[in-house]
Amino acid sequence: MLRNLLATEGIDEEIELRRVETIEDAERERFLGSPTVRVEGKDVDPGTVGREDFGVKCRLYRSDGGLGHVPPREWIRAALRAAA
């Protein structure tokens, strides 16, 4: 999905995958769970400001469309456009 969105937006950038295996990794990376999508280091979820519940865990995304296992495409598009 992410590669498809990048192509749709005309962005030819590599996707960097990062492995977070320990709580120490999660705290250092400020990792809120898997999957986490960041654009230029910023989480695409607008509701993450001030969160500190870092950990090695699955992540759910709450949006107007309900709960999801991946961030909504609109959030990713908005983050990509803001970074452009």
Secondary structure, DSSP 8 states (H G I E B T S, - for coil): -HHHHHHHTT-----------SHHHHHHHT--SBS--EETTEES-GGGTT-----SSB--EEETTEEESS--HHHHHHHHHHH-
